[in-house]
Structure formats: structure tokens, C-alpha cells
Amino acid sequence: MMALDAHEKDTDQDGDIAPELVSIARLVTYARNSAKDLDLEFSTYCLDLALGSLVEEIRKRGVDKTEASDEGEYTASVISGASH
């Protein structure tokens, strides 16, 4: 836990948590795609919400490399493997 606290402190001092947000978004994207493949509708929905929130936060932080998908959902192009 102490290493995590030190990492958080370093990130706060730098003010750039965008790489961390992108990493989390990749993880959520993987989980979302797995839930979709397993036909877990509610889990897919919740993970879609989480991914949308992360993309919004990434945009706020200045990493505006996002694009709209055909379904009207937003995915970050910096998140590799994001398929909707």
C-alpha cells in the first residue's frame, strides 16, 4: 500500500495522470468486451458507463485523441483494442 501511496503522490505532483487513466480505460475496455462476449448485458452496460466516464476524464485532462464510433458511443483511439 505504501508504494501505491508514493505513486499517487508522484502523480499528483506531476499533475499528469492521463497515462494512468488510459491504462485504466484499457482494462475497462477489456472487461467490457469480455462481458459483451459472454452476453452479460448489465455488466456490459455498467462497464460502458465506466468507459464513458474515463474517456470524459481523459478529454478533460487534455488527451483529446478520441473519436465517435458508428453506434454514437465514444471510444478513445489511444485505447488499443477498443471495439464496439
Secondary structure by P-SEA (a helix, b strand, c coil): caaaaaaaaaaaaaccaaaaaaaaaaaaaaaaaaaaaacaaaaaaaaaaaaaaaaaaaaaacccccccccccbbbbcccccccc
